[in-house]
Amino acid sequence: MLPLVTLADDAEDLARAAKSPYDLARFVNTHVEFSWEPMARALGINDYSHLPCGQEGFGPNLELMHQPTCSAAVLRVANPPQAIAILYPTGIGPTLLRYRQKGSSWEFAGAYELMGKDLLPVYTVIRFGKRSYFIVRHREMPGSGLQSEIEEWIDLETAKFEPVFSLVISEIFSDITSGTDQETVASIASWETEPVEIIEVEYRDSTTRSNTILDSKTGTATFVRQGDTFVFDPSRSTVSEKYVGGLR
């Protein structure tokens, strides 16, 4: 394990390290008390100076506290050749930076923030047809008694590093007043790749009380790819577009 070090002037070092996902991860994992701002300037992305590492800040009860060291990891993708640097700032959710391999060097190809979402998402890379997808699965608690688990599908063949398809795969609402739990589970039933991509999602709803099923039903939704996004197709769906968006 490399020792943690602090440099008095680390801005230039971080800017140079940002040219490679591996150099960036190495810098983050061996330094403390730095700001992301030099990295943001070097890559020409939004300002990440609000994600400090190892600096003093205020805790949940407004007490002055020293933030722990940030960390980083790299996920390598073979096809197409690229790498994703996963930056873990303190307590606000990771930031993902994509790099495409160009010979022996790297080219920055977009950032995606999970700030305010799950602190430890699960990442998967799968291939459908001729496309590779980077899947980010994270949990959210958007309201009282409500828990959601969401998958964001990022197409690694496209120029933009952002989701082309989002799926609420699980949602549970616990009603304290009635003592019931309402749960919706979604799963991909089929995925056509030619001549256009078409996804069919199956939904299962259930209402339970004390582990007893009071009601249950199923439905399907179809999404058709148009450009860099999947669009809900009401003509081939048995549920409404509002339904598939979650927070029902």
Secondary structure as GFF3:
##gff-version 3
##sequence-region A 1 248
A	DSSP	alpha_helix	11	17	.	.	.	ID=ss1
A	DSSP	alpha_helix	21	29	.	.	.	ID=ss2
A	DSSP	alpha_helix	37	43	.	.	.	ID=ss3
A	DSSP	beta_strand	56	58	.	.	.	ID=ss4
A	DSSP	beta_strand	64	66	.	.	.	ID=ss5
A	DSSP	beta_strand	71	77	.	.	.	ID=ss6
A	DSSP	beta_strand	82	88	.	.	.	ID=ss7
A	DSSP	beta_strand	95	102	.	.	.	ID=ss8
A	DSSP	beta_strand	105	113	.	.	.	ID=ss9
A	DSSP	beta_strand	122	128	.	.	.	ID=ss10
A	DSSP	beta_strand	131	143	.	.	.	ID=ss11
A	DSSP	beta_strand	146	155	.	.	.	ID=ss12
A	DSSP	beta_strand	163	175	.	.	.	ID=ss13
A	DSSP	beta_strand	180	192	.	.	.	ID=ss14
A	DSSP	beta_strand	198	209	.	.	.	ID=ss15
A	DSSP	beta_strand	212	226	.	.	.	ID=ss16
A	DSSP	beta_strand	229	232	.	.	.	ID=ss17
A	DSSP	three_ten_helix	234	236	.	.	.	ID=ss18
A	DSSP	alpha_helix	241	244	.	.	.	ID=ss19
###
